[in-house]
Amino acid sequence: MKDNRLTPGEARIRRAFWVSIALIASGMASTLLFEWLKQPSGDAAPVPDAEIQAPAPIAPESARQPPPVTFTDITTAAGIDFVHVNGAYGERLMPETIGSGAAFLDYDGDGHQDLLLVNSAYWPGHEPPDAPAPRLALYRNLGDGRFVDSTQEAGLDASFYGMGVTVADLDGDGWHDVYVTSLNRNHLYRNLAGRFVDVTEQAGVGGGDETWSSSATVFDHDGDGDLDLFVVNYVQWSRAIDLEIDFRLTGLGRAYGAPLNFVGTDNRLYRNDGDWRFTDVTTEAGIRVTDPVSGQPVGKGLGVIVVDYDRDGWLDLIVANDTVRNFLFRNLGDGRFEEVGIFEGLAYDRNGKATSAMGIDAARFRDDADLGVVIGNFANEMSSLYVTHQGRPPFVDEAVLEGLGPASRIPLTFGVLFLDYDLDGRLDLLLANGHLEHEIDKVQQSQTYAQPPTLFWNCGDACAGRFIPVMEAGDLLRPMVGRGLTYADIDGDGDLDLLITQNGRAPVLLRNDQATGHHVLRVELIGRAPNRDAIGAEIALTAGGVTRHRQLMPARGYLSQVERPITFGLGTARTVERLLVRWPDGSEEVFAVPEVDARLVLEQGRGGT
């Protein structure tokens, strides 16, 4: 018997078809009505004078200017002596351009945000004489903004061509485990009360020996309560393939190859089956996306964000792909996904073209129902800012309307993050920039290898474009070869400090020295085991009559992860009127907030209804 039910994709196509028919019919009717109204009708009735309304007054200039905030480079003073090694020796091999990520985490459970930095490696046969092998670096936070290297004693003294990192308590024991992606085999480290043990083989999440993985994230994709692992893969690469392509730039000779010249790859979804065992469910979950003509994988992923974009209670995946369309995997609620990026407006830019997408983040930056997804793109490509309408898809790229477009066009952007750097309550935006080619200025005068980050202040509804570029921010805006980007309150003063990784250079740790006088509330969630991290939970906080929404999803930006505690800037508000937590299992609780300018730890099942 024939099944006449439509698949979700077919249903969307049918809806789009009938909407198009309705729009065409509406347009024809409007045209006919307009032509009829233009016809003379004899004696015309007198037209009464209309009272002209003056436009609404423009907000005062002070409301449209970023507050003075200074970031201070404390890398050396804080005890961070890490230097990223990309292994470059002259052959211009593509992995040398990607850089690596970083994560803030509390690995030892002392309440302070520690720092994990991912390193790459020297190429075989090109190691400098007597040079130690590059390795991961774990720095323990002493609580006052100073760090001490604890890599070896913590069991993370490992060397491989690393890329990205994600952190989560995967077994619900209260200790945060670490997953690191690389050019070859990925690595999963179990945290045993502050000391890590490699459990990659037992867990079955190493990936292929020749797989180039970039970002990774964890979330509960099937609603069984535990955290599953999603790994983003880039392109099919080898030194032989790279040299055979022999990409060149006029005036420079051999240059770093464009992803367009490489075959794509499939991302990987690993289902958590408990007891440190995972099952690869990529195919049955609908994660594979192939070209209908060649049969080859389409994806060339660098960034990923998890968010419930359609508000159906299931977490979805958005993957930023480099030079091919972005993916939006809609969670169907039964362990399967449907790739709907084209239908929902996230696949291409405002001109209908694929961009060189890298970093990605998502937030309700307007403090309303609309979700915004920001993606960092290549030089001379504006960053993208896809936004829903009245809380519902499809997305529309509003980068230009919101003030992000022109200021983000020239830089080459990798890391992107929404954050409230001045604690006024509104989410601002930070872009980490840096080129691939050391000598790009010889052939493109608008470009340099090191480029300043771009900080945008969210001025709310007071401006024609919501985001205003910040011109002065201390050491933050000096040129860097920016790649990964992350934040945490490293010194316990309530505001967010920054770390930007550099390709082939030392990272930059920036202390936030804002003195706005704004109030703050830092919220830490503890969920029910096995998802004690409460990954995927949402918080709605009302203060000063404004409700602001945040999601607990630390794997964000580019190859990196921010701290787990969520920071709410309160501006001048001295009290919180309501704090609602929607836990990953869908239950909701309201918690009392006794005071602001404090850290609040909320445990599931301990609030009101």
Secondary structure, 3 states (H helix, E strand, C coil): CCCCCCCHHHHHHHHHHHHHHHHHHHHHHHHHHHHHHHCCCCCCCCCCCCCCCCCCCCCCHHHHCCCCCCEEECCCCCCCCCCCCCCCCCCCCHHHHCCCCEEEECCCCCCCCEEEECCCCCCCCCCCCCCCCCCCEEEEECCCCCEEECCCCCCCCCCCCEEEEEEECCCCCCCCEEEEEECCCCEEEEEECCEEEECHHHHCCCCCCCCCEEEEEEECCCCCCCCEEEEEECECCCHHHHHHHCCEECCCEECCCCHHHCCECCCEEEEECCCCCEEECCCCCCCCCECCCCCCECCCEEEEEEECCCCCCCCEEEEEEECCCCEEEEECCCCCEEECCCCCCCCCCCCCCCCECCCEEEECCCCCCCCEEEECCCCCCCCEEEEEECCEEEEEECCCCCCCCHHHCCCCEEEEEEECCCCCCCCEEEEEEECCCCCHHHCCCCCCCEECCEEEEECHHHCCCCEEECCCCEHHHCCECEEEEEEECCCCCCCCEEEEEECCCCCEEEEECCCCCCEEEEEEEECCCCCCCCCCCEEEEEECCEEEEEECCCEEECCEECCCCEEEEEECCCCCCEEEEECCCCCEEEECCCCCCEEEEEECCCCEC
